[in-house]
Amino acid sequence: MSPLSARQTAVPTVRTATPWRGTAVTAVLAAALLAGPGVAQAAAPEAVPASQEQVAAASITWTLERAANPTQDQSTAYSLITSAMNAAVARYNNLSDLGKSITVRYDPSVPTADGNINGTIRFGNRGYMTERTALHEIAHTIGVGTSAGWSSLGGSGTWRGSQATALVKQFDGSGATLSTGGGHFWPYGLNYENEFSNTAADRHVQIVAAMVRDGL
Protein backbone atom coordinates (compact mmCIF):
# COMPACT_ATOMS: atom_id res chain seq x y z
CA MET A 1 0.00 0.00 0.00
CA SER A 2 1.06 3.58 -0.49
CA PRO A 3 3.21 4.94 2.36
CA LEU A 4 1.16 8.09 2.67
CA SER A 5 1.15 9.56 6.13
CA ALA A 6 -2.14 11.39 5.59
CA ARG A 7 -4.69 11.20 2.84
CA GLN A 8 -7.55 13.15 1.47
CA THR A 9 -9.87 11.92 -1.22
CA ALA A 10 -10.40 13.91 -4.37
CA VAL A 11 -13.17 13.05 -6.78
CA PRO A 12 -12.13 13.78 -10.38
CA THR A 13 -14.73 14.88 -12.84
CA VAL A 14 -16.43 11.86 -14.34
CA ARG A 15 -19.60 11.31 -16.29
CA THR A 16 -22.41 10.24 -13.96
CA ALA A 17 -25.49 8.72 -15.47
CA THR A 18 -28.84 9.51 -13.86
CA PRO A 19 -32.34 8.10 -14.34
CA TRP A 20 -34.69 10.08 -16.52
CA ARG A 21 -38.32 10.13 -17.45
CA GLY A 22 -39.57 11.15 -20.89
CA THR A 23 -42.49 13.55 -21.15
CA ALA A 24 -44.99 13.91 -23.92
CA VAL A 25 -47.01 17.02 -24.51
CA THR A 26 -50.00 16.92 -26.82
CA ALA A 27 -51.20 20.21 -28.22
CA VAL A 28 -54.93 20.25 -28.72
CA LEU A 29 -56.69 23.01 -30.61
CA ALA A 30 -60.25 23.61 -29.48
CA ALA A 31 -62.59 25.87 -31.36
CA ALA A 32 -64.49 28.04 -28.91
CA LEU A 33 -68.08 28.61 -29.83
CA LEU A 34 -68.15 32.23 -28.77
CA ALA A 35 -69.52 35.34 -30.32
CA GLY A 36 -65.94 36.66 -30.80
CA PRO A 37 -63.02 35.14 -32.74
CA GLY A 38 -61.95 31.50 -32.04
CA VAL A 39 -59.34 30.91 -29.27
CA ALA A 40 -56.77 28.10 -29.37
CA GLN A 41 -55.92 26.45 -26.05
CA ALA A 42 -53.17 23.93 -25.14
CA ALA A 43 -54.21 20.90 -23.14
CA ALA A 44 -52.32 19.92 -19.97
CA PRO A 45 -49.42 17.46 -20.49
CA GLU A 46 -50.45 13.82 -20.41
CA ALA A 47 -48.97 11.63 -17.71
CA VAL A 48 -46.38 9.11 -18.91
CA PRO A 49 -47.09 5.53 -17.79
CA ALA A 50 -44.61 4.16 -15.26
CA SER A 51 -43.73 1.40 -17.74
CA GLN A 52 -42.02 4.01 -19.93
CA GLU A 53 -39.48 4.94 -17.26
CA GLN A 54 -35.89 4.19 -18.27
CA VAL A 55 -33.09 3.42 -15.84
CA ALA A 56 -29.70 4.85 -16.74
CA ALA A 57 -26.80 2.53 -17.44
CA ALA A 58 -24.16 1.90 -14.80
CA SER A 59 -20.96 3.89 -14.95
CA ILE A 60 -17.38 3.72 -13.71
CA THR A 61 -16.36 6.26 -11.07
CA TRP A 62 -13.04 6.76 -9.35
CA THR A 63 -11.28 8.59 -6.54
CA LEU A 64 -7.61 9.33 -6.02
CA GLU A 65 -6.11 9.07 -2.57
CA ARG A 66 -3.86 12.07 -1.91
CA ALA A 67 -1.44 13.03 0.82
CA ALA A 68 -2.62 15.95 2.95
CA ASN A 69 0.61 17.84 2.18
CA PRO A 70 1.94 16.28 -1.05
CA THR A 71 5.57 16.50 -2.06
CA GLN A 72 6.51 17.76 -5.51
CA ASP A 73 6.94 14.13 -6.61
CA GLN A 74 3.46 13.24 -5.39
CA SER A 75 1.87 16.31 -6.97
CA THR A 76 3.41 15.48 -10.34
CA ALA A 77 2.26 11.87 -10.07
CA TYR A 78 -1.26 12.93 -9.08
CA SER A 79 -1.49 15.14 -12.16
CA LEU A 80 -0.35 12.37 -14.51
CA ILE A 81 -2.64 9.79 -12.90
CA THR A 82 -5.65 12.12 -13.02
CA SER A 83 -5.17 12.79 -16.73
CA ALA A 84 -4.78 9.08 -17.49
CA MET A 85 -7.76 7.96 -15.40
CA ASN A 86 -10.09 10.69 -16.65
CA ALA A 87 -9.38 9.70 -20.26
CA ALA A 88 -9.75 5.97 -19.60
CA VAL A 89 -12.93 6.27 -17.52
CA ALA A 90 -14.51 8.57 -20.12
CA ARG A 91 -13.78 5.99 -22.82
CA TYR A 92 -15.25 3.13 -20.76
CA ASN A 93 -18.36 5.16 -19.94
CA ASN A 94 -18.86 6.28 -23.54
CA LEU A 95 -18.54 2.78 -25.01
CA SER A 96 -19.97 0.47 -22.34
CA ASP A 97 -22.49 0.22 -19.54
CA LEU A 98 -20.00 -1.33 -17.13
CA GLY A 99 -20.10 -0.19 -13.52
CA LYS A 100 -17.31 -0.05 -10.95
CA SER A 101 -16.22 2.21 -8.11
CA ILE A 102 -12.43 2.44 -8.19
CA THR A 103 -9.92 3.75 -5.64
CA VAL A 104 -6.58 4.85 -7.12
CA ARG A 105 -3.28 5.23 -5.25
CA TYR A 106 0.19 6.46 -6.09
CA ASP A 107 2.65 3.91 -4.72
CA PRO A 108 6.29 4.38 -5.80
CA SER A 109 7.10 0.83 -4.66
CA VAL A 110 4.99 -0.60 -7.52
CA PRO A 111 7.30 -1.29 -10.51
CA THR A 112 4.60 -0.54 -13.11
CA ALA A 113 0.90 -0.46 -12.16
CA ASP A 114 -1.64 -3.02 -10.98
CA GLY A 115 -5.39 -3.44 -10.72
CA ASN A 116 -7.40 -5.66 -8.41
CA ILE A 117 -10.98 -6.94 -8.61
CA ASN A 118 -11.55 -5.33 -5.19
CA GLY A 119 -11.63 -2.00 -7.04
CA THR A 120 -8.13 -0.68 -6.37
CA ILE A 121 -5.50 0.48 -8.85
CA ARG A 122 -1.94 1.40 -7.90
CA PHE A 123 0.38 3.41 -10.14
CA GLY A 124 4.11 3.42 -9.43
CA ASN A 125 6.38 4.05 -12.41
CA ARG A 126 5.82 7.39 -14.18
CA GLY A 127 6.12 5.72 -17.57
CA TYR A 128 2.90 3.80 -16.85
CA MET A 129 0.76 6.77 -15.86
CA THR A 130 -0.97 6.75 -19.26
CA GLU A 131 -4.44 6.15 -20.63
CA ARG A 132 -3.30 2.83 -22.05
CA THR A 133 -2.25 1.60 -18.61
CA ALA A 134 -5.39 2.98 -16.98
CA LEU A 135 -7.63 1.16 -19.47
CA HIS A 136 -5.69 -2.06 -18.91
CA GLU A 137 -5.86 -1.82 -15.11
CA ILE A 138 -9.55 -0.92 -15.12
CA ALA A 139 -10.10 -4.18 -17.01
CA HIS A 140 -8.41 -6.05 -14.13
CA THR A 141 -10.75 -4.40 -11.61
CA ILE A 142 -13.69 -5.59 -13.70
CA GLY A 143 -12.45 -9.19 -13.77
CA VAL A 144 -9.88 -9.68 -16.53
CA GLY A 145 -7.34 -12.06 -15.03
CA THR A 146 -8.87 -11.69 -11.57
CA SER A 147 -12.32 -13.34 -11.53
CA ALA A 148 -13.67 -16.88 -11.36
CA GLY A 149 -15.32 -16.27 -14.73
CA TRP A 150 -11.93 -15.48 -16.22
CA SER A 151 -10.56 -18.80 -14.97
CA SER A 152 -13.44 -20.81 -16.42
CA LEU A 153 -13.70 -19.01 -19.77
CA GLY A 154 -10.08 -18.06 -20.38
CA GLY A 155 -8.12 -20.73 -18.55
CA SER A 156 -7.50 -22.84 -21.64
CA GLY A 157 -5.40 -20.21 -23.42
CA THR A 158 -8.28 -19.08 -25.65
CA TRP A 159 -11.35 -17.15 -24.55
CA ARG A 160 -14.37 -19.45 -24.92
CA GLY A 161 -17.18 -16.95 -24.37
CA SER A 162 -19.33 -16.52 -27.47
CA GLN A 163 -19.88 -12.76 -27.43
CA ALA A 164 -16.27 -11.61 -27.08
CA THR A 165 -15.20 -14.28 -29.58
CA ALA A 166 -17.77 -13.09 -32.12
CA LEU A 167 -16.62 -9.50 -31.60
CA VAL A 168 -12.93 -10.19 -32.29
CA LYS A 169 -13.96 -12.07 -35.44
CA GLN A 170 -15.96 -9.02 -36.48
CA PHE A 171 -12.86 -6.87 -35.96
CA ASP A 172 -10.19 -9.15 -37.45
CA GLY A 173 -11.86 -11.78 -39.61
CA SER A 174 -13.45 -15.21 -39.23
CA GLY A 175 -10.22 -16.88 -38.14
CA ALA A 176 -9.52 -14.48 -35.27
CA THR A 177 -9.48 -15.64 -31.64
CA LEU A 178 -8.85 -14.03 -28.26
CA SER A 179 -5.76 -15.54 -26.67
CA THR A 180 -5.42 -15.56 -22.88
CA GLY A 181 -2.55 -16.13 -20.49
CA GLY A 182 -1.00 -14.72 -17.35
CA GLY A 183 -4.17 -12.83 -16.53
CA HIS A 184 -4.14 -10.99 -19.87
CA PHE A 185 -5.69 -11.25 -23.31
CA TRP A 186 -4.68 -10.30 -26.84
CA PRO A 187 -5.30 -8.77 -29.30
CA TYR A 188 -6.70 -5.52 -27.88
CA GLY A 189 -5.58 -6.25 -24.32
CA LEU A 190 -3.41 -3.11 -24.36
CA ASN A 191 -0.66 -5.01 -22.58
CA TYR A 192 2.12 -2.74 -23.91
CA GLU A 193 2.29 0.96 -24.69
CA ASN A 194 3.03 0.34 -28.39
CA GLU A 195 -0.36 -1.39 -28.72
CA PHE A 196 -2.26 1.81 -28.02
CA SER A 197 -4.31 3.65 -30.63
CA ASN A 198 -7.78 5.14 -30.47
CA THR A 199 -9.14 2.21 -32.47
CA ALA A 200 -7.40 -0.37 -30.29
CA ALA A 201 -8.54 1.42 -27.12
CA ASP A 202 -12.17 1.49 -28.28
CA ARG A 203 -12.02 -2.19 -29.19
CA HIS A 204 -10.44 -3.01 -25.84
CA VAL A 205 -13.41 -1.54 -24.01
CA GLN A 206 -15.92 -3.28 -26.29
CA ILE A 207 -14.21 -6.65 -25.80
CA VAL A 208 -14.09 -6.27 -22.01
CA ALA A 209 -17.80 -5.42 -22.02
CA ALA A 210 -18.48 -8.50 -24.20
CA MET A 211 -16.45 -10.66 -21.80
CA VAL A 212 -18.65 -9.44 -18.94
CA ARG A 213 -21.73 -10.45 -20.93
CA ASP A 214 -20.09 -13.86 -21.45
CA GLY A 215 -19.77 -14.31 -17.70
CA LEU A 216 -16.43 -12.72 -16.76
N, C-alpha and C positions, 0 to 999 in steps of 0.2 A: 504494500500500500504506500501511498505517497507520504513522505516524511514531513507533512505540513504541520506546523505547530498550531496554527489556527486557521479556520476555514470560514468562508462565507459563500453562499450559493448565489450564483448569478443565472438568470434565466434568459438565454439568448432569444432573439426574435425568431419565432417559428410560426408556420401556418397552423392554425387551430381550426379544425372543422367544427361546426355547430349545427344542431338540428334546425330545420326550417319547415315552414308550412306554406304551401302555395295558396294564393287567394284568387278568386275569380269574381269579377264585377260585371254584371249584365246591365247594359243601358237599355232602358225601356222608354219608348216615346209614347206618351198618352195624350190623345187629343181631348182637350177640355171643351165640353159643350157649354160654353159661356157666350154671353152676348158679345164680348170683346174678341180680340184675336186669340188663336190657339196658343197654349203654353206647354212647352216640353218639360217633363220632369224625369229625373234619374231615380231608378228604384234603389233601395238599400242593397248593399252587397249580400250575395247569397252565402250561407255558411258552407264551408268545405267539409265533407264527411271525414270522420276520423281515419277511415281507411286510406285516405289520400296523403296522410302524413308520411314524410320520408325522413329516415334517420341518417345522419351524416356518417361517412366512412370514418374508420379509426385513423389515427395519425401518429407519427413518431414525434416525441418531444424529448428535449434533453436539457440537462443542467451541467454547469461546469463548477467543480469545487475549486475555490480560490483561497489563497492565504490572505489573512486579514491585512498584512503589510507585505505585499509581494516584493521580492527582489527584482532587479532588472531582468535577470534570466527568466524568472517566473512570468513577469509581465509580457516578455517577448513570446514565450511559449503559449500563454493564454491567448494572445492575439492570433497566432498561427492556428491554434486548435479551433478557436471560434470561427475563423474563416472557413476552415476545412469542414467542420461539422455543420455549419449553416448551409453550405453548398450541398453536402451529401444528404442532409435531412430534407431539404427542399426537393431534391431529385426523387427521393423515396416517396415523399408525400404527393408529388405531382404525378407519379407513374404507378402508384400502388395504393391499396387501402390497408396496408399493414399498420399495426399499432404496437408501440413499445415506448416505455418511459426509461430513458437512459441517463445514467450518471457518468460524467467524464472526469478523469483526473490527469494531472500532469505528474508523472513519476519518472525522474531521471534515471532510476535504476532499471527501467524496462529498456532492453536493447533496441526494440523497434516500436511496436504497439500491440495491444491484445484486446480482444473482446470476449465477454462471457455471457452465457445465456441468462445469468442473474441480472443483466441489464447494466453492467459496468464496462467501460472502455478506458484503457490507460494508454497514454501517449508518452514515449520517452525520448527517442531520437528525433531531432529536429527535421531530419530528412524524410520522416514518415508523417509529418503533420500536414497532410495533403488531403484533397477530396477523395482521391483514389483509396488511400488507406482508410479514411473514415467510412466510405461505402463498404469496403471489405470487412471492417470490424463491426459495423452495424449488422451485417449479414450473420456474423457469429453470435451476436446478441439475440438474433431472431431464431437461430437454431442450426445454421450451417456449421457442421463439424462439432456441434455441442449438444444435440438433442437425441432422444431415443429414436425419433423418426429418421434422423440422418443415418444412424447406425443400421436401421432395417432397410432403408431404401438406397443408401449409398455405400454400404459396407462391402459390396462385391467388387468395387472398382469402377462401376458404371451406375449412374443414377437410373433407378428402375421405375420411378414415378411417371405416369403417362403424360401429364400436362407439361412438365418441364422438358421432357424428352421431345414431345411434339413441337414445343416452341423452338428448341435449338435446331430441329430439322427445318422449321420454317425459316430460321435465320441463315442456316449454312448448307441446306440441301438434305435430301432423303437419307444419306448415309451418315449424317452427323449424330454424335452421341455426346452426353455429358460425362466426362471422366471424373472420378472422385478418388481422393487419397490424402492421408495426413490431415483430415479435417477441412480440405479445400476441394474446389471443383474447377474445371476448365473445359471449354473456353468460357470467357466472360466472368471468371472468378475474380479478376482484378488482383491477382496474387503478386504482381510486380508493377512498378511504376511505368515501365515501358508498354504495358498493356492498356494504359488509359487512353481513351478518346471519348468524345461525347456519345458516339454511337455505342461503344463498348459499355460505357457507364449506364446508359439507358437499358441496354439489354441485360446487364447484370441485375438491375432492379427487377425487371420483368421476369427473369428466370428465378430469382429468389422468391418472388410472389407466387410463381407457379409451383415451386417446391413446397411452399406452405400449403397450397391447395392440394398437393399430392399427399400431404401428411407429415411434412417436416417437423 
